[in-house]
Amino acid sequence: MSKISKDQVKHVANLARLAINEEEAEKYSEQLSAIIDFSEQLNELDTSNVEPTTHVLDMKNVMRKDEPKEWISKEDALKNAPDKQDGQFRVPSILD
């Protein structure tokens, strides 16, 4: 069993630039110690036959197949353009 001390809590709070008082340090010390104790129970499990995973769910690519399609023509795309030049959209210059 690991016990998180008040001094450790204060040190981490200081690193995180958090202001905590003695009462909060004691409370967090108890809570963090309980979390560590609970997580140490996992060490009692036999995981020798469990494959390591990066995600609990089976991940797969859900994107559609990339197939060529007929889209609008250049002329149709430029038809409603407020300003065009040489078959391209013309926009205001942002660089000097």
N, C-alpha and C positions, 0 to 999 in steps of 0.2 A: 504494500500500500504506500502510495506517495502522498505526502502531505505538502500542500502549497502553503508556504509561510506568508505572514502579513508583509514581511520585508520583500519577498519576491513580488507580491501583488503591487506594493508601492513602487518597486523598481520598474515594473512593466508600465504602470500608470504614468510614471515620470517620463519614460521613453516615449509614450504615446501622448505626452503633454496633457494628461488628464489630472484634474485636481480631485483627490478623494480624501476623506477623513478616516479616522481610526475605525469608526463603526462600519464604514463601507469596506475598508480593507479586510476587516474580520469577516464580514458577510461574503465577500468575493473569495476569500481564502477558503472558507467552508464549501462554497458552491463549486469552485474549481477543483478542490480535492475530491468532492463527490463525483464530478465528471471523470476525473482521472481514474478513480476507483472503479467506476462503472466500465470504462473503456478497457481496463486491465482484465476484465472478465473475458474479453475476446481471446486473450492469450491461453485460456484454458481449453479452447476449442481445437479439435484436430482439423487442420486445414491442409494437410499433406496432399489430399486428392482434389483440392480445389484449384482450378486454373486461375492465374492472375488476370484481372480485367481492368480496363480503363474506364468502363462505364457499365452500370448495372443492366442496362437494356441493350439488346442487340442492335447495333447501329448499321444502317445501310444507306446508300445513295438513293435519294428519292426524287432526283431531278429527271426531267423528261429527256428523251433521246433527242440529240441535236440533229435535226433534219432540215435541209434547205426548203424554204417556202417562198411562194410568190408574194412579195410585199408591194406597196405602192411604188409607182415610178417616181423618178426624180422630178419630173414635171408636176405630178400631182402633189408631191411634198412641198414644192416651192410655190404652188398656185396661190396659197393664202399668206405667203411670207410678206411682211411689211416692207422688207427691203432685200433685194437679191442682186447679185453681180456674178457674171461668168458661171452661171449654173450652181451657185452656192448661196447660202444664207449670208447676208451682210449684217454685221452687228457693230455697235460702237466700239471704237478702240479704247482699251483700258491701259495701254502702255504708251508712254511718251516716246 
